Structure formats: structure tokens, C-alpha cells
Amino acid sequence: MYSLMQKFLPVLSWLPEYKKENLSKDFFAGITIGIMLIPQGMAYALLAGLPPIYGLYAGMVTLTVYTILGTSRQLSIGPVAMDSLILANGLAGLAVAGTNEYIALAVLLAMMVGLLQLSMGFFRLGFLVNFISNPVISGFSSAAAIIIAFSQLKHLLGITVEGEKVHEIIINIFRNINDTHLLTFGLGIFSLVLLFGARKISNKIPSGLLTIIVSILLVYFFHLHESGVKILMEVPSGLPPFEMPDINKSDMLTLLPLALTLAFVSFMESIASAKTIQMKHKDYQVIPNQELIALGASNLATSFFRGMPVAGSFTRSALNNDSGAKTGVSSFISALVLLIVLLFFTSGLYYLPYTVLAAIIIYAVAKLVNIRLAKKLWNNSRKDFIVFMATGFATLFIDIEAGITTGVLISLGLLIHGASYPHIAELGRIPTTRIFRNIERFQNLETYESILIVRFDAQLFFANAHTLLEFIETRIRQRPSIKHVILEASAINGLDATAVDMLIDMNNDLKSRGIELYMVNVKGMVRDVLERNGLIHEQSTQYYFLNTHDAVSYILGSEFKDFTEYVLQTNIKSE
């Protein structure tokens, strides 16, 4: 019974055995992440079109829920840039950012994302994320980072900029560039210098919190808000109320595509971060379906406390791990930090400038633009480079959903194409050996005028059966002297009905033309299928060999009178 409880409540697998020596490490890491989440949470809420305080609400609730249900002990859950951008773009045409209607839709969206992820977890659909390849993830995140950065330029410059797509933002910035508020722009640039400078000095410096404190002091003592620098002003204090989201069937149907997108993207971010961190630890395993349940429960919980959709942050998780976090206690500490801020320190955020929050967002997403991977893909895999670029361009110039859809569809298209046209090699023998290799990759191989040796490097099924048949027929047309076809089947792990029918028809057709078909290195499961379909029987067993050399020896022996002497010389026994 207890083991079953541990399965559904992973916290029970480590908390009862918690070691006191880990407390100091978890405490320091928790304080670090809690401090980091204060500026990030507010900045990402602003990016999502919500009041900044909503980012703190979401962080406090979800850190606690995930720690109880999640399988990663270092993953930091909370608001993230990419999900905030998706939310903002998705709700832009439905309500005005910051209004009560907009907030209600965002909270409802968090609930829907949570329910979808919970359902996916209970039905064990975590494997679906495997269909989103790394080039798709990187292309999407790189483009999203660019969009996020450009979307914050209006706050950095202190001007009004319309448009959602990058090219629209750029055009409108140039139209309104003369309206730039120089003091706002100067403070934003100063914040960027402080953020990047602190990181260069040491990653342990809480650069975000430091920038917030310095900027608040500058605004307060020099009265910059009276000169036009826009500040947060009143920030609600205390805990968020516990209340049900405003559920509306029409709104839910409208939000469903956006909720599906967020459910997949947030899980994709979270599981990638969790698995990356887990590789450095051998004392636990990350379980994808349980991660879906934990993430879904976190999103569902935050919707009852007026929070926004959340995901695992790679940046905060990596810092949490580097800061020495050993267990989820660090996340409990981080949640406690946010709780204390909400209860006692929100009034200190009154003078926080919007331009500083914009600088924090730009600083956070700058690392997401993966130029190094683009160069690597160009040099090593042009197909993956195409996927990367197509995903990025679709995200930049169409929209977020189109970017992900484009990347996934191109990836699936390439997968289907690869499955339909797998690698097929004609083999020849390395002289003085029993080894056969691809004649296009090795020189001076021995080939036989009357024998065609073919290796099929994939599972044989309906999508590629015609490819094998076409390859063999092409070679026979090119070399009419072929009287024997050897199919090297070591890479064939299974056969479906279409593949079996193709082999039967091909075998009958070849026999009608005086050509014999042989199969070598046939795996047991494949032999079973062939036997059930009548391709292996007592009269045909001589056409199945353990290796290519035995098959060639048998054929040569049937063609030449000195086969017995050949067998003695090579010490080969025919099957």
C-alpha cells in the first residue's frame, strides 16, 4: 500500500528519509531560486499581459504542488517566457491585456492546461512529446526568444508599439522612434548592462533582484517617475484569494486550441529540463507520465489562486542544481520566500519601472537563441537544419501555433519519407574473408555476375515494401545475368501483411523467370511470420541460411562441379 502511495506521491519516496546534512544546501538553493523568481515571475506576468503580481501567485502555489507530485528533485516550476508569450498572443484577439476579462481568460486557460496534462498523464500519453524533435524545439524557442525580445522594446524605449509579429513591431518602432523617452531608455540600458555584467562576474550574484533594488532606489531618490518613467505603482499585498475560475463553455471551446498548444509546450520544456538535470544524479528517475500529472496538478492549482500557466524553467532548474539543491525541500523554501514577499514586501515594489522588467525579460531570453545549434545542423544534418529554420520562420512570421505545427509536420514528413525509402545496399565480399560490405562504400570487393546480394536496413512493412521490390527489379534489369537474389535480413525486425504478400509475389515472379530467392540472417520473429505464411517449409529450407557466406557457397556449389573441393578449402558447410 505504501509503495502505491509513493508512486502517486513521489515526495514520500525521499522526504521520510531526508538527511539533515542536505538541509543547508537545499536552504541556500531555495533562497537563491526564490529571489530569482521574484523579478522573473513579475516580468513574465507582464509579458503575458497580466499584472506582475500574478507571476508571484503562480510561483508560490506551483512550487509547492510540484514538489509533492513531481519526480525531479531539482526542477523549478513557475512562469516561463515562452508560455507567457504564447498566452499573450493567444488572448490578444479575445480581450484587452490587463483587464478583468483578460485575467479571467488567463486563469481559465491555466485550469484547462492543467486538466489536459492530468488527462495525458493518467492515460500515459507522455510518449507523444517524442514526436517533437530537438530541431523543432530549438527552432521554436529561438524564434520565440526573438519575438519576446522585440515585444519588450516598447517598454524599453517608453513608446507605444502595435503589432504582434516581429516585422510589424520593427516597422512600428521606426515609425515611433522619435517618441523615445530617453530617461526610460537610459534606465533600461543601464539595467541590461547591470544584468549581463553581474553574470560575467559571477553566476551566483542575484542579478535580477540586484537590478530591481538599484532601479527602485534610483526612481525613488531622483523622482524619475515624475519625469515620465512608468512604474508599477500599487501592488496588491497578501495572499491571492482561493476561488473557482469563471467557467464558460463558449470560452473553453475558444481557448481549446491554445490550451492544447500550451499543454504540449510546457510539458516539452519541463521534461527536457528535468531529464537534463537528472542525468547528473543517479539516485532517482524522472518519469514522464508522472511529470505530466505533477505539471497538470500545478497548473490546475494555480488557476484556483488567480495564477497563470506554468512550466519547468531550465534556467532556474540549472541554477537550483548548481546551487546545491538535493531534494524538493529547496522548492518549498523558494515558495516560502515568495510567501514572505507577498505578505510583507509588495509595497516596496511601488517604484519598480516597467523598463527594468523589460530588461529582465530580454536578458532571460537572450540565451534561448541557439545560433550554435543552427551552425552545427548546417554542417552535420541539412534535413534537421531545414526543420530548425522552417519552424523558426513560421513562428516569426505567422504565429506560435503555426511554428510548432510546421516543425512537427516537417519532422513527421521526413520520418515517413525515411521509413518509405530506407537505406538499401548491394553487397560484395571482402577478398579472403567471409565478410560482405556495401559495394558503394568499399573498394575492390568481390561480386558475382549471377548473384545479387541485397541488404535491407529497416523494418519491412507497407510503406517501404515497394522500395525493396523496385531496388531488386532495377538491378535485375541492369544485369540480366542475375539468377540468384540473396536478401540479407539482419536489420529486418518485423513484417506486416503487405510485406509478406510482397515477398510471396516477388518469390513467385522471380521463380517464373528462373531466378531463385534466398534469405540470410533472418531473425526468429521474422522466421515465425514467414513460416506461418508458407514461405518456409520443408521443400524450401535450403533457401534460408545463417549468413551470407553460406548462401553464396551453396550457390557456387550448385553452379560449379568443384564445389566439394571449394567447401574443403574454405572449411564451409552448406546448410
Number of C-alpha atoms within 10 A of each C-alpha: 6 9 11 9 12 14 15 16 18 22 22 16 16 14 13 8 8 13 11 8 8 15 16 14 19 26 20 18 26 27 22 22 25 31 20 20 29 22 24 27 28 24 32 31 30 25 27 32 23 25 20 25 23 26 30 30 28 31 32 29 25 29 27 21 22 31 26 18 24 28 27 27 28 31 35 34 29 30 30 30 26 29 24 25 23 23 27 21 19 22 21 15 9 14 15 13 20 15 13 12 13 19 23 18 24 27 26 28 29 31 28 26 31 29 20 22 32 25 16 21 20 13 10 15 14 22 10 11 15 9 13 19 16 15 25 29 22 22 31 29 25 26 26 26 25 19 23 25 19 21 24 23 22 22 24 26 25 23 18 14 22 14 13 19 19 20 14 13 20 16 14 16 22 11 11 14 16 9 13 16 17 14 16 25 21 14 22 26 17 15 26 22 15 18 22 15 12 18 15 10 9 10 12 12 15 16 23 28 18 18 24 21 15 14 21 21 14 17 20 15 8 11 13 20 18 10 12 13 22 18 19 14 14 12 17 17 14 14 15 18 10 12 10 13 19 13 15 11 9 8 14 16 11 12 20 15 13 21 27 16 19 29 28 21 19 24 22 21 19 26 25 19 23 28 17 16 21 20 11 9 14 7 6 13 14 18 15 23 23 24 24 31 26 27 33 34 23 33 35 30 22 29 30 20 21 24 32 32 36 33 30 26 23 21 16 23 24 18 21 28 23 14 21 18 26 21 23 26 25 34 32 23 23 29 26 18 20 24 20 13 20 21 13 11 15 16 15 14 18 16 25 25 26 23 27 28 31 28 27 27 28 23 18 21 21 14 12 18 18 15 13 8 16 21 12 13 18 14 10 11 12 13 14 21 21 20 25 28 20 21 31 29 17 21 28 23 17 14 17 28 19 17 25 24 17 21 27 20 16 19 23 15 12 15 13 14 13 14 17 19 16 17 13 16 18 21 24 23 22 18 12 8 9 12 14 21 18 18 17 11 9 13 11 10 17 14 17 14 11 16 21 23 25 23 23 19 16 20 20 26 19 18 16 21 21 16 18 23 14 12 14 19 14 11 14 19 10 10 14 10 14 18 19 22 20 24 22 24 22 19 15 19 15 17 20 14 11 15 20 20 15 18 18 15 13 16 17 15 13 17 14 10 9 12 19 19 19 22 21 20 17 21 15 11 13 16 17 14 17 18 12 10 14 11 19 17 12 7 8 11 12 15 18 21 21 15 18 26 18 18 22 21 19 20 21 18 17 11 10 10 10 11 16 12 11 15 16 10 9 12 9 14 11 15 13
